[in-house]
Amino acid sequence: MSQDLIVLFEHPDWQKPLFSALERRGVRFGKFDLKRGCFDPDAVPSAPLYFNQASPSAYVRGNTRAVPLALSLMRSLELGGARVLNGSMAFSLELSKSAQAALMHQLKIAHPRTLAFNDMNLALERWGDRWPALLKPEQGGSGARMYLLHSADEFVRLLRDRPDIWLPENLLTLQEYIPVDTARGIIRMEFLNGELLYAMRVVSHGSFNLCPSETCNPDGGESQCEVPLTKPTAPVEFHPYGDVPAAAVEAGKRLAIGGGLDVGGIEYLEAPDGRLVFYDINANSNLRAPIARSFGFDPFERVVDFLVSQIQRTASLP
C-alpha cells in the first residue's frame, strides 16, 4: 500500500488545517472526497488506516449523498480488515440524537428527555404539555432545522407549513428545553484518544449554529456557513474554559469511550438546579485553533501526533 492513512471528508475547508499538518509531518496520506465517490466492496481497503471526518450536516451544503456513502464505505472497510478511526459506530451515534440519549441513559449521565417520532399526532400524544421544547432533527448538524417551540399549536403549525423540515432522514425529535444563563452559555469539551484536549465556553446569543469551525463562526468577518445564524443579537462567542469540573470530564470520557469516538466534541449545559446536562456528541470535531493556542498548543498537531501513533500501531499488528 502506497499510503499509510486515508482521510474521509466532505467539507471543502474544514480539513485544510489537518491536511497542512499532515503534509508538514511528511505523513503518506490520501484524501477520499465523499461528495462524489464510489467504491468496490471487494477491493477495499487500499490503506491500513482511515480517519473519518464526515459530517451529518453535509445535506445543508447540497451533499446529502455523502453521509450514506461514508457509512457504507466505513462498514465495508471495517469488514475488510482496515482500522477506521471515528468509524461506523461513532458516526452512527453522531447521526442519531435518539441513540445519543440512549447511550447517556445507559451510562446514567444526565440528559434532556427526548422523543423520536415520524408521526406528528403520536408525538403530540406522548409529549403532552411539556412546553417549551426543542424540535431537532434526528440527524443533526450545525444547528440546522432546530426550533424552540412554546406550544403544541406552534409545533403543529411549523410541521404543517414546513414539510421540508422532515428531510433528509424523515425522523425528528422533541427534546426537553432546559434554560441556561445566556451570559454563560454552554460548555464544549474536545476529546482526543479518550482524554480531554481542551474545553471552551460557547455563548450563542440566540443562534443554534454553534459549529466551532472558524469558517462557520469566525472571530471577525462574515460566516461562510450554509446554516444561517438564528436571530442572533451578536456573533457566537468562544472562550477558553480551563476549570472544567472533574465530574464533567469523567462523564465526557465515558461518552467518548462508550460511543467509540477517537476524536470528538461533547457538549453540556449547566441547568438552573446545578446539574450538568449533556446533550450533544460530535464525532466530526471542528477544532478551534485560537482556543487551543490559548492553552499553549496547536490542536491539529496533536491530532497528527495521534494519527502517527495509530499508523505505527497498525503497522505493528500481525
C-alpha positions in Angstrom: 0.0 0.0 0.0 1.4 3.4 -1.1 -0.5 5.3 1.6 -0.5 4.9 5.4 -3.6 6.8 6.0 -6.7 8.0 4.1 -8.9 10.8 5.4 -12.6 10.6 4.5 -14.0 14.2 4.2 -16.8 16.2 2.6 -16.4 19.9 3.6 -14.0 21.8 1.3 -12.5 24.0 4.1 -12.8 22.2 7.4 -10.0 19.7 6.8 -7.4 22.2 5.4 -5.6 22.7 8.7 -5.4 18.9 9.2 -4.1 18.3 5.7 -1.5 21.0 6.1 -0.3 19.5 9.4 -0.1 16.0 7.9 1.9 17.4 5.0 4.3 19.2 7.3 5.0 15.9 9.1 5.6 14.0 5.9 2.7 11.5 6.5 1.9 9.5 3.4 -1.9 10.1 3.3 -4.7 10.2 0.8 -8.0 12.1 0.6 -11.4 10.4 -0.2 -13.9 13.1 -1.1 -17.3 11.9 -0.1 -19.2 14.4 -2.1 -18.7 12.3 -5.3 -17.3 8.8 -4.9 -17.7 5.1 -5.5 -16.0 2.0 -4.1 -15.9 -1.7 -4.7 -16.5 -3.7 -1.5 -14.4 -6.5 -2.9 -11.4 -4.2 -3.4 -11.2 -2.2 -0.2 -9.2 -1.3 1.8 -6.4 0.5 -0.1 -4.7 1.7 3.2 -4.4 0.1 6.6 -5.8 3.1 8.4 -8.7 5.5 7.7 -9.8 8.6 9.5 -13.5 9.6 9.2 -14.2 13.3 9.1 -17.7 13.2 7.5 -20.4 15.4 9.0 -24.1 14.9 9.4 -24.6 18.5 8.1 -23.4 17.5 4.6 -27.0 17.8 3.3 -27.2 21.6 4.1 -24.4 22.0 1.6 -26.2 20.0 -1.1 -24.1 16.9 -0.3 -26.9 14.7 1.1 -25.4 11.6 -0.6 -22.1 12.0 1.3 -23.5 10.6 4.6 -24.8 7.2 3.3 -21.7 6.8 1.2 -19.5 7.4 4.2 -21.4 5.0 6.4 -21.5 2.2 3.8 -17.8 2.7 3.0 -16.7 2.5 6.6 -18.7 -0.7 7.2 -17.1 -2.3 4.2 -13.6 -1.1 5.2 -14.1 -2.5 8.7 -15.3 -5.8 7.4 -12.3 -5.8 5.0 -9.9 -5.6 7.9 -9.0 -1.9 7.9 -8.9 0.2 11.0 -11.3 3.2 10.8 -10.9 6.0 13.4 -14.2 7.6 14.2 -15.6 4.6 12.3 -19.1 3.4 11.7 -20.0 3.1 15.4 -19.0 6.7 16.2 -20.6 8.0 13.0 -23.8 6.2 13.5 -24.0 7.7 17.0 -23.4 11.2 15.6 -26.2 10.7 13.1 -28.8 9.9 15.8 -30.0 12.1 18.6 -32.0 9.3 20.0 -29.0 6.9 20.1 -27.1 9.6 21.9 -29.8 9.9 24.5 -29.9 6.1 24.8 -26.1 6.0 25.4 -26.4 8.7 28.1 -29.3 6.8 29.7 -27.2 3.6 29.7 -24.2 5.4 31.3 -26.5 7.2 33.8 -25.4 10.6 32.6 -28.0 13.4 32.9 -29.5 14.4 29.6 -32.7 16.0 28.3 -35.8 13.9 27.9 -36.0 13.0 24.2 -38.8 11.7 21.9 -38.0 10.5 18.4 -41.0 10.4 16.0 -42.2 10.1 12.4 -45.8 10.9 13.2 -46.8 14.3 14.5 -50.0 13.2 16.2 -48.4 10.4 18.1 -45.6 12.8 19.1 -48.2 15.3 20.5 -49.9 12.5 22.4 -46.7 11.2 24.0 -45.2 14.6 24.7 -48.2 16.1 26.5 -47.9 19.6 27.8 -44.1 19.8 28.4 -43.6 23.1 26.6 -41.5 24.9 25.7 -39.5 22.2 23.9 -36.8 22.0 21.2 -37.5 20.4 17.9 -34.4 18.8 16.5 -33.6 16.6 13.5 -32.6 13.0 14.4 -29.6 13.6 12.1 -28.3 16.9 13.5 -25.5 19.2 12.2 -24.6 22.9 12.7 -27.9 23.7 14.3 -29.9 23.2 11.1 -33.7 22.6 11.4 -33.7 23.4 15.1 -36.6 25.3 16.6 -37.6 26.4 20.1 -41.4 25.8 20.3 -43.6 27.2 23.0 -46.8 25.3 22.5 -48.5 22.4 20.7 -50.1 24.8 18.3 -46.8 26.2 17.3 -45.4 22.7 16.8 -48.4 21.7 14.5 -48.2 24.9 12.6 -44.5 24.5 11.9 -44.7 21.0 10.6 -47.8 21.8 8.5 -46.1 24.9 6.9 -42.6 23.5 6.6 -42.8 19.9 5.4 -39.1 20.2 4.3 -38.1 20.1 7.9 -38.5 16.3 7.8 -35.8 15.9 5.2 -33.4 14.2 4.6 -34.0 11.4 7.1 -37.7 11.8 7.8 -37.2 11.4 11.6 -37.4 14.2 14.1 -37.0 14.6 17.9 -38.6 16.7 20.6 -36.2 17.4 23.4 -36.8 18.9 26.8 -35.9 22.6 26.9 -33.5 23.4 29.8 -32.9 27.2 30.2 -29.3 28.3 30.7 -27.7 31.5 31.8 -27.4 33.3 28.5 -24.2 35.1 29.6 -22.5 31.8 30.5 -23.7 29.7 27.5 -22.8 26.0 27.2 -19.6 24.0 27.5 -18.0 22.1 24.7 -15.2 19.7 25.6 -12.9 18.3 22.9 -11.6 14.7 23.4 -8.6 13.0 21.7 -8.0 9.3 22.3 -10.2 9.3 25.4 -8.6 12.3 27.1 -9.7 15.9 27.3 -7.8 18.1 24.8 -9.4 21.4 25.8 -12.8 22.9 26.7 -14.5 26.2 25.8 -17.5 28.1 26.9 -19.8 29.0 24.0 -22.1 31.9 24.2 -24.7 31.6 21.5 -26.6 35.0 21.5 -29.7 33.1 20.3 -28.0 31.1 17.5 -28.4 27.3 17.2 -25.3 27.1 15.0 -22.5 26.6 17.4 -20.1 25.0 15.0 -16.6 25.8 16.3 -15.1 26.0 12.8 -13.7 29.4 12.1 -15.2 29.1 8.7 -18.7 28.9 10.2 -18.3 31.1 13.3 -15.2 33.4 12.7 -14.0 35.7 15.4 -14.2 38.5 12.9 -15.7 38.9 9.5 -18.7 37.1 8.0 -19.6 33.5 8.4 -19.2 31.3 5.3 -21.6 28.6 6.7 -24.7 27.5 4.8 -26.7 27.3 8.0 -27.7 30.9 8.9 -27.5 32.2 12.4 -30.9 32.0 14.1 -31.9 35.6 15.1 -28.6 36.3 16.8 -28.1 39.6 18.7 -24.3 39.2 18.3 -21.8 36.7 16.8 -21.3 33.4 18.7 -18.5 33.8 21.3 -15.9 31.1 22.1 -13.9 31.4 25.3 -11.2 29.1 26.7 -12.5 27.2 29.7 -9.8 25.7 31.9 -11.8 25.0 35.1 -13.9 22.1 33.8 -15.4 20.2 36.7 -13.9 16.8 37.2 -17.4 15.2 37.0 -17.9 16.7 33.6 -14.6 15.5 32.3 -15.3 12.0 33.6 -18.7 11.9 32.0 -17.2 13.1 28.7 -14.6 10.3 28.8 -17.2 7.7 29.4 -19.3 9.0 26.4 -16.2 9.2 24.2 -15.2 5.6 25.0 -18.8 4.3 25.0 -19.5 5.9 21.7 -16.3 4.7 20.0 -15.0 8.3 19.4 -11.3 8.7 18.7 -11.6 12.4 18.2 -14.8 14.2 19.2 -16.6 17.1 20.8 -19.1 16.7 23.7 -21.4 19.4 24.8 -23.2 20.0 28.1 -25.1 22.8 29.8 -25.4 24.0 33.4 -29.0 23.6 34.5 -30.6 26.1 36.9 -30.7 23.3 39.6 -26.9 22.8 39.3 -27.0 19.6 37.2 -24.5 19.2 34.3 -26.8 18.1 31.5 -25.2 16.5 28.4 -27.0 16.9 25.1 -24.7 16.5 22.1 -22.0 14.2 20.8 -20.0 15.1 17.8 -17.7 12.6 16.1 -16.5 15.1 13.5 -14.8 17.7 15.7 -14.0 21.0 14.1 -11.2 22.1 16.3 -10.9 25.8 17.1 -7.2 26.7 16.8 -7.3 30.0 18.7 -8.8 28.3 21.8 -6.2 25.5 21.8 -3.4 28.1 21.3 -4.6 29.9 24.5 -3.7 26.6 26.2 -0.3 26.5 24.5 -0.6 24.1 21.6 -1.9 23.6 18.1 -4.8 21.1 18.1 -4.2 19.8 14.6 -0.6 18.9 15.5 -2.0 17.0 18.5 -4.3 15.1 16.2 -1.4 14.3 13.8 0.6 13.0 16.8 -2.3 10.7 17.5 -2.7 9.7 13.8 1.1 8.9 13.5 0.9 6.8 16.7 -2.1 4.9 15.2 -0.2 4.4 11.9 2.7 2.9 13.9 0.4 0.8 16.0 -1.4 -0.5 12.9 1.9 -1.4 11.2 2.9 -3.5 14.2 -0.3 -5.6 14.2 0.0 -9.1 12.8 
